[in-house]
Amino acid sequence: MAGPWVSARTIDGVKLPSDNPHPLARFLRSFWAPTARSMRGWAMASVVVNAGIAVTGAGVRVTGSGLGCPTWPKCTPDSFVPVAHPEVSMINMAVEFGNRLLTFLVLAVGAACVIAALRLAPRRRSLLTLAWLQPVGILLQALWGGVVVRTLLNPFTVGMHFILSIGLMSVCWLLYVRSGEGDGPVRRVVHRDIRRLGHVLVAAAFTLVVVGVMVSGTGPHSGDELASRFDLDIEAMARLHADVAYLVVGLTFALLFALHVSAAPRAAKRAAAALLAVEFAQGVIGYTQWFLAVPAALVLLHVLGASLVWIFALRAATSLRTRDAAPVPGQHAPAQATAVA
């Protein structure tokens, strides 16, 4: 044969698992024989599916399908799957039932994270704890979904449904970050005050989410004609939401400025810049919503934007610190790796 002969990558003559060309085999090995890289991949997949189901949940609400399945855990009093019901549209029933089915996809990804964390060598307790929080949180979300249905889409229970999703996204993001780090003490990579600014930014972003939930519970798109609304002034709530959004943007700009005038890592600067871009895009969507009387399609984009603002705020905050490999017992960690609060 013409040309040089190149052997497959091996270790002591054993072909590496990553050389397996079969997609299914590589997929199975990604959680059954995981690497740090595949562990991170599953963590990111969990971030995506948890954000995705939050958006589809909003789709249930804006299509008036919130009580498409009028009972829980069954779809109708006599069936777990959609069947003709004299008081419910089959379209609304299909939309609501479809969103319930997506819970199994989210649960499957969470289970893959747990399996990968269990089989990762060496096993890391920090990753295992974060991984287990996912299926537990998803099951709690499913049970809370039953509360939402049984309370006829009370705006408080609906809003808490989204807040719980935000919590799950946080756990998934932390699993992604920790999968790429060691288990040593936290080490900040920027000035102490800049890291504190990152914490304040995350707190402000969470406040923005909470106020946004209150606006959603006051405005249109309740999910069903039987659903109640918060007894609040929608215009006042929208103005409060915008004020908190301005605060978040201001804090993000301050963080970006502080990073650029200090010897901050490039990754931290990119994370802050990306967050600012997402915030501006979300602002455009929000103002367009208001002036167009809150069309359903823009509600979906706004919920997606809210999820992205939260995830990118977490990304900006976690880029300000790192963890090195855990020190070997009996050895002292280098002075520059001293843990910080």
N, C-alpha and C positions, 0 to 999 in steps of 0.2 A: 504494500500500500504506500502511496506517495504521501509525503508530509510527515512531520514529527508525530510521535505517538505520545499522548498525554494520558496518564492514569487518573482515575477518580481520586478525589481527596480522601486520604485514609489516615487513621491513627494505628500504627503497628499493623498495617495491612487490613484493618477493619474499615469497611465503607461507612462513612458518616451518615446518620439518619437524614440529614438535610438533603442528601443526594438522591433520595427516593423521588422519582419523577411523577409518581401517581398523586394527583391532587387530594384524593380522599385519604391516602396514607399520611400525607403531610398535615392534613387537617386534624386527623386523630392524634398524631404525635404532638401537635401544638399544645394539647392539654394533658395527654397521657404521658408524654416524655418531654415536658416543657423546658424551655430555656428562659432566661431573663427576658429576652426579646419577645418570645411568644406569650409570656405572662403579661407583658405590657400590652401586647396586641389584644388579648382578651379583656384587659381592664378598659382599654379605649373602646372596644366594642360594647362594653357594658355602659359606658358613658353615652354612647350614641343611641342605644336602644332605650335607655331610660329617658333621654331627652325626646326621642321619637314618640314614645307612648304618651308623654305629656302633651305633645302637639296633637296626636290623634284623639286624645281625651277632649281637647278643645274642639276638635272637629265634631265630636258627639254632641257637644253643647250647642255649637252654632247651627247645626242642622236640626235642632229641636228633638234630638234622639236620646236625651238624657234618661227618659223612662221608656225607651224602646223595648227594653226587657223590664217589665214592671215589677218583677220580684228578684230576689237574690237568696241563695246561689243559683236557683233555677232561673231560666229566662222568662218562662210563664209559670203559673201555678202548677201546671201539669207536665212541663217539659224543660229539660236542660238546654235544648236547642230551639231556635225560632220555629214556631208553628203559627198558623193563622189565628189571630185574636181579634174579636169584634171591635175592640176599642183602641187598637194600636196598629199603625201602618207597618206593613212588612218591610218597607225601606228603612224606617226608623229602627225597627227591631234588628235588621241586618247590620246597620251601622253600629248600634250599641253592642251587639253580640260579637261583631268583628273586633271591636276594641277589647272586649273581654278575652278573646282568643290571643291577642297580642301579648297578654300577660304571660302566657306560656313561653313565648319567644324570649321575653325578658328574663323569665325564670331559668330557661335553658342556658342563656349566656351567663347568668349568675352562677349556675351550677358548674359550668365549665371553668369559671374563675376559681371556684372552690377546689375542684379536682386538680387544676394546674398548681394551685398553692400547696395542696397536700403532697403532690408528687415532685415538686421542685426540689432539686438537690443542690445545696443543703436546704432543708426546710427552714423557712423563716416565719417565726410566730407573728410578726407584725403584718405580713402579707396574709397569713391564714385568718387572722382576726378580721381584717378589712374584707377579705373574700366572703367569710361567713355572714357578715352583716348584710350582704346583698340578698341572698335568698330569704333571710329572715325579714328584711325590710320589704321585699316584694310580697311576701305572704301577708304582712301587716297591711300593705297597700291594698291587697285584694280584699281583706276583711273590712278595711275602711270603705272600700267601694260599696260593700253591702250596706254600710251605715248611710252612705250618700243616697242610695236608692230608697232605703227604708225611711229616710227623713224627707223624701220627695224633693231632692236636690236643694236642701237648705244651703244658702250661700256660704255659711260657715264651714259646713262639712265639705262642700265642693272646694272651697279655698284651701282647706287643710289637705285635701287630696293633692293639690299642686305643691304645697309646702313640703309634704312628705317626698314628693318626686325630687324637689330641690335637694333634700337631705340625701336621697339615694345617689343623685348625681355627684354630690360632694364626696361620699364614700368611694364611689367608682373612680373619681379623679385622684383622690389620695392613694388609692391602690395603684393607679397608673404611675404616679410620681414615685411612690416608695419602691415600685418594682425596678426603677432605674437607679436607685441609690443603695448605699450600704446601710448597716444597722448601727453605725456609730452615732455619737451625740449630734444634735442639730448644730450646724455651723452657718452663721450668716455670711453672705457674700457681699453685703452692702453695709453702709453705716447703720448703726442701731436705730436712729430716728427714721431712716427711710423704711426700714422693716416695720416699724410701728405705723408708719403712714399706710403701708400695705394692709395691715390689720384693720385700720380705720376704714379703708376703702372697701374691704370685704363686708364689714358691718354695715356700711352705707348701702352697698349693693343688696344686702339681705333686706334692709329696711325698704328699699325700692321695690323689691319683689312683694313684700307684705302689703305695701300700700297699693301696688298694682292689683293684687288679689282683691282688695277692698273695692277698688274701682270696678273691677270685673263683676263683683257681687252686687254692685249698685246699678250698673248699666243694663243694656239689653242682652239678648242671647243667654237667657237663663237656663235653657236646655229643655224646658217643657212649660206649658201653660200653667201647670199646677205648682211650679216652683215659686218660692218667695224670693224677695230681694231685700238687701240691707236698706233700712230707712234712713238714708243719707242723701245729701245733695250731690248729684252727679257732677255738676260743674265745679263745686268746691273740692270734691275728691280728685277730679282730674287736674285741677290746679296744684293741689298738694303733691300729686304724683309727679307733675312736671317740675316742681320745686326740688323734690328729692333727686330727680334725674339730673338737674343742673348741679346739685351738690356732688353727685357721683362723677359727673364729667369733670368738674373742677378738681376733685381729688385725684382723678386719673391723670389730668394734665399736670398737676403738681408732682405726682409720682414720676411721670415721664421726664419732666424738667429736672427733678432731683437726680434721676439716674443719668441724665446726659451731662450734668455738671460735675458728676463724681466718677470715680473709677469703677463703675458698675459693669458687670458682665454683659456682653452683647445679648445673651438670651433674655435677660431681665428687661433690657430696653425694647427688644422685639415684642415681648409679652405685653408690656404697657402700651406700646403703639397699637398692637392688634386690638387690645381692649378698647382703646379710644375709638378706633375705626368701627368696631361693632356697636359701640354706644351711639355714634353718629347715625349709623344705619337704622338702629332701633328708634332713634328720635324722629327720623324722617317718616318711618312707618307710623309712629304714634300720632304725629301731627296730621298725617294724611288720613288716618282713621277718624280723628276728631272732626275734620272738615268735611269728610264724606259720610258722616253719621254712622260710623262703625260698621262697615260692610264685613260680612262673614269671612271672606278670604283674607282680609287684612288682620282679623283677629288671630287666625292661624299663624300668620307671619309674625305677629306681635308676641305670641306665646313662644314661638321658636326663638325670636330675638331675646326674650326674657331669659330663656334657658341658656342661650349663648353668652349673654352678658354675665350671668352667674358663673358659668364654666370658665370664661376668660378672666373674670375677676379672681377666681381661685388660681388660675394659671399664673397671673401676675404676682399674686402673693407668694405662691410656692417657688417662684423663680428667684426670690430674694434670699433663699436659704438652701442648704444642701445637707447631706449626710455622707460621711466617708465610711469606709469599711470599719466594722467593729474592731476596737483594739484587741490585740492578743492578750489573754489573761497574764498578769505579771508585768506587762509593759505599760509605760505611760504614753498617753496620746501626745502628739506634737503640740506645742504651745498654740500654734495658729488654729488648731482644731478644737479648741476649748468649747464646750457646750455653752450655748446662750439661751436665754429665755425667749 
